[in-house]
Amino acid sequence: MAYNGSSKINCVWTEKKVQVGLSIGDVGVGLYKCTQTTPGPTCTRSGSLLLDVKAYKYYAGPLTVYAPSQCIHAFGIVQDPSANVDITVDTAPVAGYCA
């Protein structure tokens, strides 16, 4: 995740750590703005969910959102093709990244 303080743009992506360079298994990233303005245990979605999921070779994203004085919720998705299971990282809707 990256944040540009001048433009107030948040940027997120999910990088593959296994099977890099191969289009095997989906990798994805999701992002949305929260109504909250300070970090906390909940994130009430404000606006659309941005989602990028595909059988990428290296990474999913980047996704960007303009969110001045707002928190965002970001999460990553990695599919384990051998088990045919999706593993989602950071799924709890928390307002954890606030600028």
Secondary structure, DSSP 8 states (H G I E B T S, - for coil): -EEETTTTEEEEEEE--SSTTS--S-EEEEEEEES-SS-BS---EEEEEEEEEE--SSEEEEEEEE-TT-EEEEEEEEEETTTTEEEEES-S--B-EE-
